[in-house]
Amino acid sequence: MSQRGDDKWLAQLPPSMGRRGKIKPSEEEAWQWLREEHARATLGIREPEEHGSSALLRDLVWVWYEGASLAETTASDWKYRIKAEMLPAPIMDKAAKDAKPMDIDQALQLTPENWTRIHTANLWRRFCEWLEANDFTTRNLYARSDAKRILAVQRAKLEPKEAVENTWTPEEFAAFLAHEGDPVMRDYWVTAAATAGRRGEVIGMRWPLVDTEGGWCWLEDNVTTADGREVRRDSPKGYRRRKAYFGRFIGLVLEKRRQEQEAYRQIVGDWDPSEWVFDRRKTRFTRAPGFRHGMHLSPSTVTSRFSRHARELGLPPLAGPHGLRRTWNTLAEEDGIRFSVRRDFMGHSKKRDPRGGTSVTSLYGKSNDRELLSAADRIVQLLLPESMREELLAI
């Protein structure tokens, strides 16, 4: 790999692969070409033929996947969908040059009639674009298929049932909180609702980054899952940590959490050194390999527990714990909190929405620590009645 004088990049294969080279406009595209060529050589795929390639699509799909340069969590999701939804389709046993648009229709019809079909269609679209761009097919199979109509019918069935737009009232959240019997999880739900933090951000809170007296913290470690294992990555907004506000009352809740955690730590002895705020407690149901007292909560457990409690109480379905962020924003908007304060509180980007959702004028709005702390206190008072606040500090 080398950079040319015209700022373009030369990607060259090793002698064992023929020393062929390719000039690309960017280093990223050059590396992607090298990865794809290496994958072709590994699978024994020949160069595309004049009227399309005779290589099987089930081989080509892995060449495309290996060259996609995906983030770890995205790669995990794509790999699962390729194996579970794409490979079983009959089209995968065909050579690229023999595949027909109707084969894409059949592949989509074989997927479950839920959001899986829509997500899998996105992979088919990307894969077919790659096949055409690399001359494995002479035309875009997806664009010539009936996929758009199939997906339109599917979306019409799903959207009325979706929970994405739902929010909870303060009474519903208080009922949810009263139903939670685990004190660690109860404090987690309160903090998540008060900070409007993402699931992984709140799981990743650590004591050295929390100022309970000042009413704020740094959200830095976004804990999530990939291939069935837990991974940590930076905050999703620009891969930088961000300042989050929770106000005076949540500061008292967290200080109480710290004291309770320290007492528990003295009992169990060995403790994870990362100093997670919300630690996982071992029970007779614990199956986590390498469990250690003091390790962070499991992302999948947080989501399943949230959904189970909401279902048991008959509450409106939310889009998982992330629905608490929408609830915070809805309450803040109804309370008259300015847009720029809500935007900065939730850690949203100041870039203009390409779909027109954000006006240029609104980008000039600013907020300060005083306004953000005030917003945190106001929403906590709306979310939690006085009796509930007293109960949380008394438990």
ROKOL-440588 format. One record per residue (C-alpha): residue number from 0; residue in one letter; x, y, z. Coordinates in steps of 0.2 Angstrom, whole numbers, plus 5000, padded with zeros to 4 digits. Layout:
REM residues N
i | aa | u | v | w
NUM | a | X | Y | Z
...
//
This chain:
REM residues 395
i | aa | u | v | w
0 | m | 5000 | 5000 | 5000
1 | s | 5007 | 5017 | 4995
2 | q | 5001 | 5035 | 4992
3 | r | 5004 | 5042 | 4975
4 | g | 5009 | 5060 | 4971
5 | d | 4991 | 5064 | 4966
6 | d | 4985 | 5060 | 4983
7 | k | 4978 | 5043 | 4977
8 | w | 4982 | 5026 | 4984
9 | l | 4990 | 5011 | 4976
10 | a | 4984 | 4995 | 4983
11 | q | 4995 | 4980 | 4977
12 | l | 4994 | 4962 | 4980
13 | p | 5008 | 4951 | 4985
14 | p | 5018 | 4940 | 4973
15 | s | 5009 | 4925 | 4979
16 | m | 4993 | 4933 | 4972
17 | g | 5000 | 4939 | 4956
18 | r | 5006 | 4957 | 4961
19 | r | 4990 | 4965 | 4953
20 | g | 4987 | 4982 | 4959
21 | k | 4973 | 4995 | 4959
22 | i | 4973 | 5014 | 4961
23 | k | 4959 | 5020 | 4973
24 | p | 4955 | 5038 | 4978
25 | s | 4956 | 5035 | 4997
26 | e | 4966 | 5024 | 5008
27 | e | 4950 | 5016 | 5015
28 | e | 4944 | 5011 | 4997
29 | a | 4962 | 5004 | 4994
30 | w | 4961 | 4993 | 5010
31 | q | 4944 | 4987 | 5005
32 | w | 4949 | 4982 | 4988
33 | l | 4964 | 4972 | 4996
34 | r | 4952 | 4963 | 5008
35 | e | 4940 | 4959 | 4994
36 | e | 4954 | 4952 | 4983
37 | h | 4961 | 4942 | 4997
38 | a | 4944 | 4935 | 5001
39 | r | 4942 | 4930 | 4982
40 | a | 4958 | 4921 | 4982
41 | t | 4954 | 4912 | 4999
42 | l | 4937 | 4906 | 4991
43 | g | 4945 | 4902 | 4974
44 | i | 4933 | 4914 | 4965
45 | r | 4939 | 4919 | 4947
46 | e | 4938 | 4936 | 4939
47 | p | 4921 | 4941 | 4933
48 | e | 4916 | 4935 | 4916
49 | e | 4909 | 4945 | 4902
50 | h | 4891 | 4941 | 4905
51 | g | 4892 | 4939 | 4924
52 | s | 4901 | 4928 | 4935
53 | s | 4899 | 4909 | 4937
54 | a | 4904 | 4910 | 4955
55 | l | 4890 | 4905 | 4967
56 | l | 4881 | 4918 | 4977
57 | r | 4884 | 4909 | 4993
58 | d | 4903 | 4911 | 4991
59 | l | 4901 | 4929 | 4984
60 | v | 4891 | 4935 | 4999
61 | w | 4906 | 4931 | 5011
62 | v | 4918 | 4941 | 4999
63 | w | 4906 | 4956 | 5001
64 | y | 4904 | 4954 | 5020
65 | e | 4923 | 4953 | 5022
66 | g | 4926 | 4968 | 5012
67 | a | 4913 | 4979 | 5020
68 | s | 4924 | 4986 | 5034
69 | l | 4910 | 4986 | 5048
70 | a | 4910 | 4991 | 5066
71 | e | 4910 | 4976 | 5078
72 | t | 4892 | 4976 | 5083
73 | t | 4886 | 4979 | 5064
74 | a | 4897 | 4965 | 5058
75 | s | 4889 | 4953 | 5071
76 | d | 4872 | 4958 | 5066
77 | w | 4875 | 4956 | 5047
78 | k | 4884 | 4939 | 5050
79 | y | 4869 | 4932 | 5059
80 | r | 4857 | 4939 | 5046
81 | i | 4867 | 4932 | 5032
82 | k | 4867 | 4914 | 5040
83 | a | 4849 | 4914 | 5046
84 | e | 4840 | 4923 | 5033
85 | m | 4850 | 4925 | 5017
86 | l | 4860 | 4908 | 5015
87 | p | 4844 | 4897 | 5016
88 | a | 4837 | 4906 | 5001
89 | p | 4837 | 4895 | 4984
90 | i | 4845 | 4910 | 4975
91 | m | 4861 | 4907 | 4985
92 | d | 4864 | 4890 | 4976
93 | k | 4864 | 4899 | 4959
94 | a | 4879 | 4907 | 4950
95 | a | 4878 | 4926 | 4950
96 | k | 4875 | 4926 | 4931
97 | d | 4860 | 4915 | 4932
98 | a | 4851 | 4924 | 4946
99 | k | 4835 | 4933 | 4942
100 | p | 4826 | 4947 | 4950
101 | m | 4811 | 4935 | 4955
102 | d | 4824 | 4925 | 4965
103 | i | 4826 | 4941 | 4977
104 | d | 4807 | 4941 | 4978
105 | q | 4806 | 4923 | 4983
106 | a | 4821 | 4926 | 4996
107 | l | 4811 | 4940 | 5004
108 | q | 4795 | 4930 | 5005
109 | l | 4804 | 4916 | 5015
110 | t | 4809 | 4928 | 5029
111 | p | 4798 | 4930 | 5044
112 | e | 4784 | 4943 | 5042
113 | n | 4791 | 4956 | 5054
114 | w | 4805 | 4968 | 5055
115 | t | 4817 | 4954 | 5051
116 | r | 4811 | 4955 | 5033
117 | i | 4814 | 4974 | 5032
118 | h | 4832 | 4972 | 5039
119 | t | 4836 | 4957 | 5028
120 | a | 4830 | 4967 | 5013
121 | n | 4843 | 4980 | 5017
122 | l | 4856 | 4967 | 5016
123 | w | 4850 | 4961 | 4999
124 | r | 4850 | 4978 | 4992
125 | r | 4868 | 4982 | 4998
126 | f | 4874 | 4965 | 4991
127 | c | 4865 | 4967 | 4974
128 | e | 4873 | 4984 | 4972
129 | w | 4890 | 4977 | 4976
130 | l | 4888 | 4963 | 4964
131 | e | 4883 | 4975 | 4950
132 | a | 4898 | 4987 | 4954
133 | n | 4910 | 4973 | 4954
134 | d | 4903 | 4966 | 4937
135 | f | 4898 | 4949 | 4945
136 | t | 4880 | 4953 | 4938
137 | t | 4876 | 4964 | 4923
138 | r | 4862 | 4973 | 4931
139 | n | 4856 | 4976 | 4949
140 | l | 4845 | 4961 | 4954
141 | y | 4837 | 4970 | 4969
142 | a | 4832 | 4986 | 4959
143 | r | 4823 | 4975 | 4946
144 | s | 4814 | 4965 | 4958
145 | d | 4797 | 4968 | 4967
146 | a | 4806 | 4971 | 4984
147 | k | 4799 | 4989 | 4986
148 | r | 4781 | 4983 | 4985
149 | i | 4784 | 4968 | 4996
150 | l | 4792 | 4980 | 5009
151 | a | 4778 | 4993 | 5008
152 | v | 4765 | 4979 | 5012
153 | q | 4776 | 4973 | 5026
154 | r | 4778 | 4991 | 5034
155 | a | 4759 | 4994 | 5033
156 | k | 4756 | 4979 | 5044
157 | l | 4770 | 4983 | 5056
158 | e | 4769 | 5002 | 5059
159 | p | 4752 | 5002 | 5068
160 | k | 4759 | 4990 | 5081
161 | e | 4776 | 4998 | 5083
162 | a | 4781 | 5004 | 5100
163 | v | 4794 | 5017 | 5094
164 | e | 4782 | 5032 | 5096
165 | n | 4776 | 5027 | 5113
166 | t | 4780 | 5036 | 5129
167 | w | 4775 | 5033 | 5147
168 | t | 4766 | 5045 | 5159
169 | p | 4774 | 5049 | 5176
170 | e | 4761 | 5038 | 5184
171 | e | 4766 | 5023 | 5172
172 | f | 4784 | 5025 | 5176
173 | a | 4781 | 5026 | 5195
174 | a | 4771 | 5010 | 5193
175 | f | 4785 | 5002 | 5184
176 | l | 4797 | 5007 | 5197
177 | a | 4787 | 5001 | 5211
178 | h | 4786 | 4984 | 5203
179 | e | 4805 | 4983 | 5202
180 | g | 4811 | 4972 | 5217
181 | d | 4830 | 4973 | 5214
182 | p | 4837 | 4989 | 5222
183 | v | 4852 | 4990 | 5210
184 | m | 4840 | 4989 | 5195
185 | r | 4828 | 5001 | 5203
186 | d | 4842 | 5014 | 5204
187 | y | 4847 | 5010 | 5187
188 | w | 4830 | 5014 | 5180
189 | v | 4829 | 5030 | 5190
190 | t | 4846 | 5036 | 5183
191 | a | 4842 | 5031 | 5165
192 | a | 4825 | 5040 | 5165
193 | a | 4833 | 5056 | 5174
194 | t | 4848 | 5057 | 5163
195 | a | 4840 | 5052 | 5146
196 | g | 4855 | 5040 | 5144
197 | r | 4856 | 5026 | 5132
198 | r | 4856 | 5009 | 5139
199 | g | 4874 | 5005 | 5136
200 | e | 4879 | 5022 | 5142
201 | v | 4871 | 5020 | 5159
202 | i | 4877 | 5003 | 5161
203 | g | 4894 | 5010 | 5158
204 | m | 4894 | 5023 | 5172
205 | r | 4909 | 5022 | 5183
206 | w | 4912 | 5030 | 5200
207 | p | 4927 | 5040 | 5195
208 | l | 4917 | 5049 | 5182
209 | v | 4902 | 5053 | 5193
210 | d | 4900 | 5069 | 5203
211 | t | 4885 | 5066 | 5215
212 | e | 4887 | 5083 | 5223
213 | g | 4887 | 5093 | 5207
214 | g | 4873 | 5082 | 5199
215 | w | 4882 | 5077 | 5183
216 | c | 4894 | 5063 | 5176
217 | w | 4904 | 5059 | 5161
218 | l | 4896 | 5045 | 5150
219 | e | 4910 | 5036 | 5142
220 | d | 4909 | 5017 | 5141
221 | n | 4894 | 5011 | 5130
222 | v | 4892 | 4993 | 5135
223 | t | 4883 | 4983 | 5121
224 | t | 4884 | 4965 | 5114
225 | a | 4891 | 4957 | 5098
226 | d | 4891 | 4938 | 5094
227 | g | 4883 | 4934 | 5111
228 | r | 4897 | 4943 | 5120
229 | e | 4898 | 4959 | 5129
230 | v | 4909 | 4973 | 5121
231 | r | 4913 | 4991 | 5126
232 | r | 4915 | 5005 | 5114
233 | d | 4915 | 5024 | 5116
234 | s | 4899 | 5034 | 5116
235 | p | 4890 | 5033 | 5099
236 | k | 4889 | 5051 | 5096
237 | g | 4906 | 5055 | 5088
238 | y | 4915 | 5041 | 5099
239 | r | 4918 | 5054 | 5112
240 | r | 4912 | 5054 | 5130
241 | r | 4899 | 5067 | 5134
242 | k | 4893 | 5076 | 5150
243 | a | 4876 | 5070 | 5157
244 | y | 4866 | 5079 | 5170
245 | f | 4855 | 5071 | 5184
246 | g | 4852 | 5084 | 5196
247 | r | 4852 | 5085 | 5215
248 | f | 4840 | 5071 | 5219
249 | i | 4848 | 5058 | 5208
250 | g | 4864 | 5063 | 5216
251 | l | 4857 | 5057 | 5233
252 | v | 4851 | 5041 | 5225
253 | l | 4868 | 5037 | 5218
254 | e | 4877 | 5042 | 5234
255 | k | 4866 | 5030 | 5243
256 | r | 4870 | 5017 | 5230
257 | r | 4888 | 5019 | 5233
258 | q | 4886 | 5016 | 5251
259 | e | 4876 | 5001 | 5249
260 | q | 4888 | 4994 | 5236
261 | e | 4903 | 4997 | 5248
262 | a | 4894 | 4987 | 5261
263 | y | 4891 | 4973 | 5249
264 | r | 4909 | 4973 | 5243
265 | q | 4915 | 4971 | 5261
266 | i | 4904 | 4955 | 5262
267 | v | 4909 | 4947 | 5246
268 | g | 4928 | 4952 | 5245
269 | d | 4935 | 4950 | 5228
270 | w | 4928 | 4964 | 5217
271 | d | 4930 | 4970 | 5199
272 | p | 4942 | 4985 | 5198
273 | s | 4933 | 4995 | 5185
274 | e | 4922 | 5003 | 5198
275 | w | 4905 | 5001 | 5189
276 | v | 4891 | 5011 | 5197
277 | f | 4878 | 4998 | 5194
278 | d | 4885 | 4981 | 5198
279 | r | 4879 | 4963 | 5194
280 | r | 4874 | 4953 | 5209
281 | k | 4876 | 4934 | 5208
282 | t | 4860 | 4924 | 5210
283 | r | 4856 | 4905 | 5207
284 | f | 4851 | 4910 | 5189
285 | t | 4868 | 4918 | 5185
286 | r | 4876 | 4909 | 5171
287 | a | 4889 | 4922 | 5165
288 | p | 4906 | 4914 | 5161
289 | g | 4920 | 4922 | 5171
290 | f | 4907 | 4931 | 5183
291 | r | 4915 | 4942 | 5196
292 | h | 4907 | 4953 | 5209
293 | g | 4907 | 4971 | 5204
294 | m | 4906 | 4968 | 5185
295 | h | 4893 | 4979 | 5176
296 | l | 4875 | 4974 | 5172
297 | s | 4872 | 4963 | 5157
298 | p | 4864 | 4973 | 5142
299 | s | 4853 | 4959 | 5137
300 | t | 4847 | 4956 | 5155
301 | v | 4843 | 4975 | 5156
302 | t | 4832 | 4974 | 5140
303 | s | 4823 | 4958 | 5144
304 | r | 4819 | 4964 | 5162
305 | f | 4812 | 4980 | 5156
306 | s | 4801 | 4972 | 5143
307 | r | 4795 | 4958 | 5156
308 | h | 4790 | 4971 | 5169
309 | a | 4781 | 4982 | 5157
310 | r | 4772 | 4967 | 5150
311 | e | 4767 | 4961 | 5168
312 | l | 4760 | 4978 | 5172
313 | g | 4751 | 4980 | 5155
314 | l | 4760 | 4996 | 5152
315 | p | 4761 | 5003 | 5134
316 | p | 4775 | 4995 | 5125
317 | l | 4791 | 5005 | 5123
318 | a | 4806 | 5003 | 5111
319 | g | 4815 | 4994 | 5125
320 | p | 4824 | 5005 | 5139
321 | h | 4828 | 5017 | 5125
322 | g | 4810 | 5022 | 5126
323 | l | 4814 | 5031 | 5143
324 | r | 4824 | 5044 | 5132
325 | r | 4809 | 5048 | 5122
326 | t | 4799 | 5049 | 5138
327 | w | 4811 | 5062 | 5145
328 | n | 4811 | 5072 | 5129
329 | t | 4792 | 5072 | 5128
330 | l | 4790 | 5078 | 5147
331 | a | 4803 | 5091 | 5144
332 | e | 4795 | 5098 | 5129
333 | e | 4778 | 5098 | 5137
334 | d | 4786 | 5107 | 5152
335 | g | 4792 | 5121 | 5140
336 | i | 4811 | 5117 | 5141
337 | r | 4820 | 5125 | 5126
338 | f | 4825 | 5114 | 5111
339 | s | 4843 | 5118 | 5113
340 | v | 4843 | 5112 | 5131
341 | r | 4834 | 5096 | 5127
342 | r | 4846 | 5093 | 5112
343 | d | 4862 | 5096 | 5123
344 | f | 4854 | 5086 | 5138
345 | m | 4851 | 5071 | 5127
346 | g | 4868 | 5072 | 5118
347 | h | 4861 | 5074 | 5101
348 | s | 4872 | 5081 | 5087
349 | k | 4870 | 5099 | 5082
350 | k | 4872 | 5095 | 5063
351 | r | 4857 | 5099 | 5052
352 | d | 4846 | 5084 | 5049
353 | p | 4847 | 5080 | 5030
354 | r | 4828 | 5076 | 5031
355 | g | 4824 | 5094 | 5036
356 | g | 4819 | 5090 | 5054
357 | t | 4831 | 5103 | 5061
358 | s | 4831 | 5121 | 5055
359 | v | 4847 | 5131 | 5053
360 | t | 4841 | 5144 | 5066
361 | s | 4840 | 5131 | 5079
362 | l | 4858 | 5126 | 5077
363 | y | 4863 | 5143 | 5085
364 | g | 4854 | 5139 | 5101
365 | k | 4866 | 5137 | 5116
366 | s | 4863 | 5130 | 5134
367 | n | 4874 | 5130 | 5150
368 | d | 4876 | 5120 | 5165
369 | r | 4864 | 5129 | 5175
370 | e | 4850 | 5126 | 5163
371 | l | 4854 | 5108 | 5160
372 | l | 4855 | 5105 | 5179
373 | s | 4838 | 5114 | 5181
374 | a | 4830 | 5103 | 5167
375 | a | 4836 | 5087 | 5176
376 | d | 4828 | 5093 | 5193
377 | r | 4812 | 5098 | 5184
378 | i | 4810 | 5081 | 5175
379 | v | 4814 | 5071 | 5191
380 | q | 4800 | 5081 | 5200
381 | l | 4788 | 5077 | 5186
382 | l | 4793 | 5058 | 5184
383 | l | 4793 | 5054 | 5203
384 | p | 4780 | 5060 | 5215
385 | e | 4786 | 5066 | 5232
386 | s | 4781 | 5049 | 5241
387 | m | 4791 | 5039 | 5228
388 | r | 4806 | 5051 | 5230
389 | e | 4805 | 5048 | 5249
390 | e | 4804 | 5029 | 5247
391 | l | 4819 | 5028 | 5235
392 | l | 4830 | 5037 | 5248
393 | a | 4823 | 5026 | 5263
394 | i | 4825 | 5009 | 5254
//
